[in-house]
Amino acid sequence: MSDANVNTPEAPTAVTAPPIAGAPDTEASSTAADGALAAPSSSRRLMRTGGATVAAALVGVVIGLGIIEVRYDDPTPQAAALPTMSAPTPATTPFGAKSNGNHFGSLRDLLLPTPTDYGPGPDDGGFGNDTELTGEQLLSAELDDDGLPLPKEQQDKLRQYWESLHVKAAGVRTYTTPKGELTVTMKLRQFNQQEVQKLNEYTAIFTSETGIFRVGPAVPGHPEAHCYLLPARPSAPIDRLECSAAEGDLLVVMSVEGVAPLPKDRIVALLAQQLDRLAIPGASV
C-alpha cells in the first residue's frame, strides 16, 4: 500500500440524505450533478456552499459496508481417529502495527475480540457478524451494484476516487449484550494513511457543524476519535451513536444501537479497547 498523498477526483454532488460514516442502512437518494470533493482543509468553506453533502455521501460509500464475505474455517474440536492421536494446533499468525503506522496481519485478528460481557452480534446486512474482505471485493461490491442510485458518469467518478484510496482490506465484527438491549458493530478499513486521516477529520467537521447530529461523548486517551448521536425524537425508545477514529492506515468506525438512554461510558470504553489494540507500534502474536 502506498502512503503517498492521493488527489481526490471530482465526485457527484447534492445527495439529499447524506450517508454517515459506518451507517450501513443509510442510503443516498435521488440523482446528482457534477461537483468536487474537497479535502478536509477546505471543509469549512464547503459547509457554507453546500458541497459538504457531496463529501459526506462519498464518506458513506467509502467506509460503509457493501461487502462480499471472506469465509474463515475456524478450527473446531475433532474426534481423534485413534486414542493416541490429537488434533493439530493451528499456527499463530502475528498481527499489530509497524512504527510507520501501517498495520500487518489479518483484520480479523486486529478487530477487538468479543468482550466477556458481550456475545456475538447479529449479521451486518447479509455478510455475517465476523468478516474480512479484500479491497478488490469491497470495490466490486460497492461500485458494481446495479442499485447504486447514481448515473453511470457519476459512478465512474466515484470509482476513480475509490481506486485512488488504494483500499487494501476491510473487516467487521458485531457484539451484543446478553439481553440484546445494546448492539455494537466495529469496522476497520485499511487504505492510504493520508486519506484515512482526511476522512476521519472530515467526518468530525461535518457532524459537528451541520447541526443535524447531536454531540457525542469523548473517548478518554484518544483525541483522534469523534462520536456523534444520530437524529432522534426526545422520546424515541431506541438511540444510535456512531464514532470514527484514524489509527495509521486503519479507519475505525463503530456503530451502536440500543435502548435509550445509551450507556455512553460503556460504549466509549469499548472503542478505547479497540484503539488500544491498534496502538502504534504495538505488535501482538
C-alpha positions as CSV (number, residue, x, y, z in Angstrom):
1,M,0.0,0.0,0.0
2,S,1.4,3.4,-0.9
3,D,1.5,6.1,1.8
4,A,1.7,9.0,-0.7
5,N,-0.9,11.7,-0.8
6,V,-3.7,10.9,-3.2
7,N,-5.5,13.5,-5.3
8,T,-9.3,13.2,-5.0
9,P,-11.1,13.3,-8.3
10,E,-14.4,15.0,-9.0
11,A,-17.4,13.4,-7.3
12,P,-21.2,13.7,-7.6
13,T,-23.0,16.4,-5.7
14,A,-26.2,17.2,-3.9
15,V,-27.4,13.9,-2.4
16,T,-30.5,14.6,-0.4
17,A,-29.9,12.3,2.5
18,P,-26.1,12.1,3.2
19,P,-24.8,8.8,4.3
20,I,-22.8,8.9,7.6
21,A,-19.6,7.1,8.4
22,G,-20.3,3.5,9.3
23,A,-24.1,3.6,8.9
24,P,-24.8,0.7,6.5
25,D,-28.6,1.3,6.5
26,T,-28.2,5.0,5.4
27,E,-28.8,5.3,1.6
28,A,-28.2,8.3,-0.7
29,S,-31.4,9.3,-2.5
30,S,-32.1,10.9,-5.8
31,T,-29.5,11.6,-8.5
32,A,-26.6,14.1,-8.5
33,A,-25.0,16.7,-10.7
34,D,-21.2,17.1,-11.2
35,G,-19.2,18.7,-8.4
36,A,-15.9,18.3,-6.5
37,L,-14.9,16.6,-3.2
38,A,-12.7,18.9,-1.2
39,A,-10.1,17.8,1.2
40,P,-10.8,18.4,4.9
41,S,-8.6,21.5,4.9
42,S,-11.3,23.3,2.9
43,S,-14.2,21.6,4.6
44,R,-15.4,24.7,6.4
45,R,-15.8,26.5,3.1
46,L,-17.7,23.6,1.7
47,M,-20.1,23.8,4.6
48,R,-21.1,27.2,3.5
49,T,-21.5,26.3,-0.2
50,G,-23.4,23.1,0.3
51,G,-20.5,20.9,-1.0
52,A,-20.3,19.2,2.3
53,T,-23.2,17.0,1.3
54,V,-21.1,15.6,-1.5
55,A,-18.2,14.6,0.6
56,A,-20.5,13.1,3.3
57,A,-22.1,11.0,0.6
58,L,-18.7,9.8,-0.6
59,V,-17.6,9.1,3.0
60,G,-20.7,7.0,3.5
61,V,-19.9,4.9,0.3
62,V,-16.2,4.7,1.0
63,I,-16.5,3.4,4.6
64,G,-20.0,2.0,4.5
65,L,-20.5,-1.8,4.3
66,G,-21.4,-3.1,1.0
67,I,-19.1,-6.1,1.0
68,I,-18.5,-9.7,0.0
69,E,-17.8,-12.1,2.8
70,V,-14.4,-13.9,3.0
71,R,-15.2,-17.1,4.9
72,Y,-12.8,-18.4,7.6
73,D,-12.7,-22.0,8.6
74,D,-12.2,-21.7,12.3
75,P,-10.6,-24.8,13.8
76,T,-13.2,-26.9,15.7
77,P,-12.5,-29.8,18.0
78,Q,-12.3,-33.1,16.1
79,A,-12.6,-36.6,17.5
80,A,-9.3,-38.4,17.2
81,A,-9.2,-41.4,14.9
82,L,-7.2,-43.3,17.4
83,P,-6.7,-42.8,21.2
84,T,-3.1,-41.9,20.6
85,M,-3.8,-39.1,18.1
86,S,-4.7,-35.5,18.8
87,A,-6.0,-32.6,16.8
88,P,-3.2,-30.4,15.2
89,T,-2.6,-27.0,16.8
90,P,-3.1,-24.1,14.4
91,A,-0.1,-21.8,13.8
92,T,-0.3,-18.4,15.4
93,T,-0.1,-15.5,12.9
94,P,1.5,-12.3,14.1
95,F,-0.5,-9.1,13.9
96,G,0.0,-5.5,15.0
97,A,1.4,-2.1,13.9
98,K,4.7,-1.0,12.5
99,S,6.4,2.2,13.6
100,N,5.4,3.9,10.3
101,G,1.7,3.4,11.1
102,N,1.0,0.6,8.8
103,H,-0.7,-2.5,10.3
104,F,0.1,-6.1,9.5
105,G,-1.8,-9.3,9.9
106,S,-5.4,-10.2,9.5
107,L,-8.0,-7.6,10.2
108,R,-10.0,-10.3,11.8
109,D,-7.1,-10.5,14.4
110,L,-6.9,-6.7,14.6
111,L,-10.6,-6.4,15.4
112,L,-11.4,-6.4,19.1
113,P,-12.3,-9.9,20.3
114,T,-15.8,-10.3,21.7
115,P,-15.6,-9.0,25.3
116,T,-16.6,-11.2,28.2
117,D,-19.8,-9.2,28.9
118,Y,-20.9,-9.4,25.3
119,G,-21.8,-12.2,22.8
120,P,-21.6,-12.4,19.0
121,G,-23.9,-9.9,17.5
122,P,-26.3,-10.1,14.5
123,D,-25.3,-10.3,10.9
124,D,-24.3,-6.9,9.4
125,G,-26.5,-6.9,6.4
126,G,-26.1,-10.1,4.5
127,F,-22.4,-10.5,5.3
128,G,-22.2,-12.2,8.7
129,N,-21.0,-10.9,12.0
130,D,-17.3,-11.7,11.7
131,T,-16.0,-10.9,8.3
132,E,-12.8,-9.9,6.5
133,L,-12.6,-9.0,2.8
134,T,-10.1,-7.7,0.3
135,G,-10.0,-4.3,-1.3
136,E,-10.9,-5.8,-4.7
137,Q,-14.0,-7.5,-3.2
138,L,-15.0,-4.3,-1.5
139,L,-14.6,-2.3,-4.7
140,S,-16.6,-4.8,-6.7
141,A,-19.5,-4.9,-4.2
142,E,-19.7,-1.1,-3.7
143,L,-19.3,0.1,-7.3
144,D,-20.7,-2.8,-9.4
145,D,-24.0,-2.7,-7.6
146,D,-26.8,-2.1,-10.1
147,G,-28.8,-0.4,-7.3
148,L,-26.3,2.4,-6.7
149,P,-28.5,5.5,-7.0
150,L,-26.2,7.5,-9.3
151,P,-25.9,7.9,-13.1
152,K,-23.1,5.9,-14.7
153,E,-21.0,9.0,-15.2
154,Q,-21.1,9.7,-11.5
155,Q,-20.4,6.1,-10.7
156,D,-17.3,6.3,-12.9
157,K,-16.0,9.3,-10.9
158,L,-16.8,7.5,-7.7
159,R,-14.8,4.5,-9.0
160,Q,-11.8,6.7,-9.7
161,Y,-12.0,8.2,-6.3
162,W,-12.3,4.8,-4.6
163,E,-9.3,3.4,-6.6
164,S,-7.2,6.4,-5.6
165,L,-7.6,5.4,-2.0
166,H,-5.7,2.1,-2.6
167,V,-8.1,0.2,-0.3
168,K,-6.3,-2.9,0.9
169,A,-8.8,-4.7,3.2
170,A,-11.9,-4.3,5.4
171,G,-13.3,-6.1,8.3
172,V,-16.4,-6.1,10.5
173,R,-17.3,-7.7,13.9
174,T,-20.6,-7.3,15.8
175,Y,-21.3,-7.7,19.5
176,T,-24.4,-7.7,21.6
177,T,-25.3,-7.7,25.3
178,P,-26.9,-10.9,26.8
179,K,-30.3,-9.3,26.9
180,G,-30.0,-7.7,23.5
181,E,-30.5,-4.1,24.6
182,L,-27.3,-3.0,23.0
183,T,-25.7,-3.9,19.7
184,V,-22.3,-2.8,18.5
185,T,-20.8,-3.0,15.1
186,M,-17.0,-2.5,14.8
187,K,-15.5,-1.9,11.3
188,L,-11.9,-1.5,10.1
189,R,-11.0,0.0,6.7
190,Q,-7.3,-0.3,5.6
191,F,-6.1,2.2,3.0
192,N,-3.8,5.2,2.3
193,Q,-2.8,6.8,5.6
194,Q,-3.3,10.4,4.4
195,E,-6.8,9.6,3.1
196,V,-7.7,7.8,6.4
197,Q,-6.8,10.9,8.3
198,K,-8.7,13.2,5.9
199,L,-11.9,11.2,6.0
200,N,-11.8,11.0,9.8
201,E,-11.2,14.7,10.1
202,Y,-14.0,15.5,7.6
203,T,-16.4,13.3,9.4
204,A,-15.7,15.2,12.6
205,I,-16.2,18.6,10.9
206,F,-19.4,17.5,9.0
207,T,-21.1,16.0,12.0
208,S,-20.3,18.9,14.3
209,E,-21.1,21.9,12.0
210,T,-24.2,20.9,10.1
211,G,-26.5,21.0,13.2
212,I,-28.0,17.7,12.1
213,F,-26.3,15.5,14.7
214,R,-26.1,15.6,18.5
215,V,-22.8,15.9,20.2
216,G,-21.4,12.5,21.3
217,P,-19.1,11.6,24.2
218,A,-15.3,12.0,24.1
219,V,-13.1,8.9,24.2
220,P,-10.6,9.3,27.0
221,G,-7.0,9.0,25.8
222,H,-8.0,9.1,22.1
223,P,-8.4,12.6,20.9
224,E,-8.5,11.3,17.3
225,A,-11.8,9.6,17.9
226,H,-15.0,11.5,17.3
227,C,-18.5,10.4,18.4
228,Y,-21.9,11.7,17.5
229,L,-25.6,10.8,18.0
230,L,-27.9,10.4,15.1
231,P,-31.1,12.5,14.9
232,A,-33.9,11.2,17.1
233,R,-37.0,12.4,18.8
234,P,-36.6,13.1,22.5
235,S,-39.0,10.4,23.4
236,A,-37.6,7.8,21.0
237,P,-37.2,4.4,22.7
238,I,-34.1,3.5,20.5
239,D,-31.0,5.6,20.1
240,R,-28.0,5.4,17.8
241,L,-24.4,6.5,18.3
242,E,-21.5,6.4,15.9
243,C,-17.8,7.1,16.2
244,S,-14.8,7.2,13.9
245,A,-11.1,7.3,14.5
246,A,-7.9,7.2,12.4
247,E,-5.1,4.8,13.6
248,G,-2.3,4.8,11.0
249,D,-3.6,3.1,7.9
250,L,-6.8,2.0,9.6
251,L,-10.1,3.9,9.7
252,V,-12.1,2.6,12.7
253,V,-15.9,3.0,12.6
254,M,-18.1,2.0,15.5
255,S,-21.9,2.0,15.2
256,V,-24.1,1.4,18.2
257,E,-27.9,0.9,18.5
258,G,-29.7,0.3,21.8
259,V,-32.4,1.2,24.3
260,A,-32.4,4.9,25.2
261,P,-30.6,6.3,27.0
262,L,-27.5,4.7,25.7
263,P,-24.7,3.8,28.3
264,K,-22.2,6.2,26.7
265,D,-19.4,5.4,29.2
266,R,-19.6,1.7,28.5
267,I,-19.7,2.3,24.8
268,V,-16.6,4.6,24.6
269,A,-14.7,2.1,26.8
270,L,-15.3,-0.5,24.1
271,L,-14.0,1.8,21.4
272,A,-10.9,2.7,23.6
273,Q,-10.2,-1.0,23.9
274,Q,-10.3,-1.4,20.1
275,L,-8.0,1.6,19.6
276,D,-5.5,0.4,22.2
277,R,-5.3,-2.9,20.3
278,L,-4.3,-1.0,17.2
279,A,-1.7,1.2,19.0
280,I,1.4,2.2,17.0
281,P,3.8,0.5,17.5
282,G,2.2,-2.5,19.2
283,A,2.8,-5.8,17.6
284,S,1.0,-8.8,19.1
285,V,1.2,-12.5,18.5
